[in-house]
Amino acid sequence: MADLSVKIAGVEFGNPLIAASGTFGFGKEYGEFYPLSALGGISCKGITLKKRDGNPSPRIAETPSGMLNAVGLQNPGVDVFIKEDLPWLKQQNTVVIANIAGNTFEEYCEMAEKLSDTDVDMIELNISCPNVKQGGVQFGTSCEGVGEITRQVRKHCTKPLIVKLSPNVTDIASIAKAAEDGGADAVSLINTLTGMRIDINSRRPIIRNNTGGMSGAAVFPVAVRMVWQVSNAVKIPVIGLGGITTWQDAVEMMIAGASALQIGTVLFTDPYAPIKITEGMQKYLDKNNISSVTELTGTIRPW
């Protein structure tokens, strides 16, 4: 059988499938379906320095082939995560990635410092969340902002650092290069696209925040394009995400240039999706006499 293991910034993953931040909570609910060791890793729900209640409802709505969300980073705060959630996660025999978000450089740096003293395996810097009215989004949409926040956090972070990129920019490759130059060990992309729907009867937006992050199968072609562009612009590993729902999508994303993958929205409709995707990738590799999943990365043959 082909080897499904991958290595990102020195961290070993049993397979390339990582549960994306915001869709998997801290894993306890999904742990009732299957052992979380079946996953390559878990990118935990985005955490902030202090507890957040999130945005008022309605804050999630379906769209064709996807969903809009403006949950607003509801979470218990970094100290509660470290005390109550992390010990359980570290018993699950999978890679644990702490996803952090903040309003200021100081908040990001303080969280990175706190988490560097824990057993988390990696830290993912969320500078691209589009569903809060204040926060990391201002850092994630310019090369200068991305470079500076990455440099600042790097000084306080001793764990491998992933920078999660926003697709709501004009040149994703330059943004990724700024993260690399700032000291990122890897980049993950894409976060959600900013979207909006309106109820034609009330004439109000269907979610209270007015706009939200669009995810799901509909964004997959955009994600593939951006992963391909970024993988050609940086030397650090690229973690691809955005609309992956099948094993065929997963293979395609790796061919485009991803070294590992995150899956998110599909978990809401099929919690067993990671298992199915992993099994499908295994069969594809074996059928094509490919000895390691790493051999897929960046093998696209452009016209």
C-alpha positions in Angstrom: 0.0 0.0 0.0 1.1 3.5 -0.8 2.6 5.7 2.0 0.1 8.4 3.0 2.3 10.2 5.5 3.5 13.7 4.8 5.9 16.1 6.6 5.2 19.8 7.0 7.8 22.0 8.6 9.3 19.0 10.4 6.0 17.8 11.7 4.9 14.2 10.7 1.3 13.6 9.6 0.0 10.1 9.3 -2.0 11.2 6.2 -2.5 14.6 4.4 -6.1 15.2 5.7 -6.4 17.9 8.3 -9.8 19.0 9.8 -10.0 22.8 8.9 -10.4 25.4 11.7 -13.9 26.4 12.5 -15.6 23.3 11.2 -14.4 20.7 13.7 -14.5 22.6 17.0 -12.0 21.0 19.3 -12.8 17.5 18.0 -14.8 16.0 20.8 -18.1 15.7 18.9 -16.5 14.1 15.9 -14.6 11.8 18.2 -17.9 10.0 18.8 -17.9 8.9 15.1 -14.4 7.6 14.8 -11.0 7.7 16.4 -9.4 11.1 15.6 -6.2 9.3 14.9 -7.8 8.6 11.5 -7.0 12.2 10.7 -3.6 13.5 9.8 -4.3 16.5 12.1 -6.8 18.9 13.5 -6.7 22.7 13.1 -8.7 23.7 16.1 -11.5 26.3 16.1 -10.0 29.8 16.0 -9.1 31.0 19.4 -8.6 34.6 20.7 -6.8 36.0 23.7 -10.1 36.4 25.6 -13.4 34.6 25.4 -15.7 35.7 22.5 -19.4 35.1 22.2 -19.4 35.6 18.5 -21.9 37.4 16.3 -25.7 37.4 16.9 -27.8 35.0 15.0 -28.7 34.2 12.3 -25.1 33.6 11.4 -25.1 30.5 9.1 -27.0 30.0 5.9 -26.9 27.6 3.0 -26.0 28.7 -0.5 -25.9 26.7 -3.7 -23.1 24.2 -3.3 -21.9 25.8 -0.1 -22.7 28.0 2.9 -22.2 31.5 4.3 -21.1 31.9 7.9 -20.4 34.8 10.2 -20.0 33.0 13.5 -17.6 35.6 14.6 -14.9 33.4 16.2 -17.0 32.2 19.2 -14.5 30.5 21.5 -13.5 30.2 25.2 -10.2 32.1 25.0 -6.7 30.8 24.8 -6.2 30.1 28.5 -9.3 27.9 28.7 -8.2 26.1 25.5 -4.8 25.3 27.0 -6.3 24.1 30.3 -9.4 22.2 29.2 -9.2 21.3 25.5 -5.5 20.7 24.7 -4.9 17.9 27.2 -7.7 15.9 25.7 -6.6 16.6 22.1 -3.1 15.5 22.9 -4.4 12.1 23.8 -6.0 11.6 20.3 -2.8 10.5 18.5 -3.0 13.2 15.8 -1.3 16.4 15.0 -2.8 19.4 16.9 -2.7 22.8 15.3 -3.8 25.9 17.3 -5.5 28.5 15.1 -5.2 32.0 16.6 -6.9 35.3 15.7 -6.6 38.8 17.2 -7.2 42.5 16.8 -3.7 43.7 17.4 -0.1 42.6 17.0 0.2 42.4 20.7 -2.7 39.9 21.0 -1.3 37.6 18.3 2.1 37.7 19.9 0.9 37.0 23.4 -1.1 34.0 22.2 1.8 32.7 20.2 4.0 32.9 23.3 1.5 31.2 25.5 1.0 28.4 23.0 4.7 27.9 22.4 4.9 26.8 26.0 2.4 24.0 25.5 2.2 20.7 23.6 0.5 22.0 20.5 2.4 20.8 17.4 1.9 23.8 15.2 0.3 27.3 15.3 -1.8 28.6 12.4 -2.0 32.3 12.1 -5.5 33.3 11.1 -5.1 36.8 9.5 -7.9 36.2 7.0 -11.2 35.7 8.8 -13.8 37.7 6.9 -16.7 37.2 9.3 -15.8 39.6 12.1 -16.1 43.3 11.9 -12.7 43.8 13.5 -9.8 41.5 13.6 -7.1 39.9 11.6 -8.6 40.7 8.2 -6.8 44.1 8.2 -3.5 42.2 8.4 -4.3 39.7 5.7 -5.1 41.8 2.6 -1.8 43.6 1.9 1.8 42.3 1.5 3.0 44.8 4.1 0.4 43.7 6.6 1.0 40.0 6.1 4.8 40.4 6.3 4.7 42.5 9.4 2.3 40.4 11.4 4.2 37.3 10.5 7.5 38.9 11.5 6.1 40.0 14.8 4.6 36.7 15.7 7.7 34.8 14.6 9.6 36.5 17.3 7.3 35.0 20.0 6.6 31.6 18.4 8.8 28.6 18.8 6.4 26.2 17.2 6.2 25.7 13.4 4.1 28.6 12.1 1.5 28.3 9.4 0.0 31.6 7.9 -3.6 31.2 6.7 -4.2 33.4 3.7 -7.3 35.3 2.5 -8.5 34.8 -1.1 -10.0 38.3 -1.0 -6.9 39.9 -2.5 -5.7 40.9 -6.0 -2.4 38.9 -5.9 -2.4 35.8 -3.7 1.2 34.9 -4.8 2.7 38.1 -3.6 0.8 37.8 -0.3 2.2 34.3 0.2 5.7 35.5 -0.6 5.3 38.2 2.1 4.4 35.5 4.6 7.4 33.4 3.6 9.7 36.4 3.8 8.3 37.2 7.3 9.2 33.8 8.6 6.3 31.5 8.0 7.1 27.8 7.9 4.1 27.0 5.7 1.0 28.7 4.3 -2.6 27.5 4.2 -5.2 28.7 1.7 -7.8 29.5 0.9 -9.9 30.9 3.7 -13.5 31.8 2.8 -14.5 34.2 0.1 -16.6 37.2 1.3 -20.2 36.7 0.2 -23.7 37.9 0.8 -27.4 36.8 0.3 -30.5 38.9 0.7 -34.0 37.8 1.7 -36.2 39.3 -1.1 -39.3 39.4 1.2 -37.7 41.3 4.2 -35.0 42.8 2.0 -32.6 42.2 4.8 -29.3 40.2 4.5 -30.0 36.6 5.5 -27.3 36.7 8.1 -27.1 39.4 10.8 -23.5 40.4 10.0 -24.7 41.4 6.5 -21.7 39.6 4.8 -20.0 36.4 5.7 -17.5 33.8 4.6 -18.5 31.6 1.7 -17.2 28.0 1.7 -18.1 24.6 0.2 -17.8 23.0 -3.1 -18.6 26.2 -5.1 -15.2 27.7 -4.1 -13.1 24.7 -5.1 -11.9 26.0 -8.5 -10.8 29.3 -7.0 -8.9 27.4 -4.3 -7.2 25.1 -6.9 -6.1 28.2 -8.9 -4.7 30.0 -5.9 -2.9 26.9 -4.5 -1.2 26.5 -7.9 -0.2 30.1 -8.1 1.2 30.1 -4.6 3.1 26.8 -4.9 4.9 28.4 -7.8 5.8 31.5 -5.8 7.1 30.1 -2.5 9.5 27.4 -1.4 7.7 26.6 1.9 4.9 23.9 2.0 1.4 24.9 0.9 -1.6 23.4 2.7 -4.6 23.5 0.3 -8.2 23.9 1.4 -11.4 25.3 0.0 -14.3 23.2 -1.2 -12.6 19.8 -1.0 -15.5 17.2 -0.8 -14.2 14.0 -2.5 -11.0 12.1 -2.9 -10.8 13.3 -6.5 -10.7 16.8 -5.2 -8.0 16.0 -2.7 -5.8 14.4 -5.4 -6.4 17.4 -7.7 -5.4 19.9 -5.0 -2.2 18.0 -4.4 -1.4 17.9 -8.1 -1.9 21.7 -8.1 0.8 22.0 -5.5 -0.5 21.3 -2.0 1.7 19.2 0.3 -1.2 18.6 2.7 -4.9 19.4 2.8 -7.6 20.8 5.1 -11.3 19.9 4.7 -14.1 21.8 6.3 -17.6 22.5 5.1 -18.1 18.9 3.9 -17.9 17.8 7.5 -21.3 19.3 8.2 -23.0 17.1 5.7 -20.8 14.0 6.0 -18.7 13.7 9.2 -17.1 10.6 7.7 -15.7 12.5 4.7 -12.1 12.3 5.9 -12.3 8.5 6.1 -13.8 8.3 2.6 -11.3 10.7 1.1 -8.3 8.9 2.7 -9.5 5.5 1.5 -10.1 6.9 -2.0 -6.7 8.5 -2.2 -5.1 5.2 -1.1 -6.9 3.3 -3.9 -5.9 5.9 -6.5 -2.2 5.7 -5.5 -2.2 1.9 -5.5 -4.0 1.7 -8.8 -1.5 4.1 -10.4 1.6 2.4 -8.8 2.5 5.5 -6.8 4.4 4.6 -3.7 3.9 7.8 -1.7 1.2 10.5 -1.7 4.0 13.1 -1.6 4.7 12.2 -5.2 1.5 13.9 -6.3 2.5 17.4 -5.1 3.0 19.9 -7.8 2.9 17.4 -10.7 0.5 19.5 -12.8 1.4 19.7 -16.5 0.2 23.1 -17.7 -0.5 23.5 -21.4 
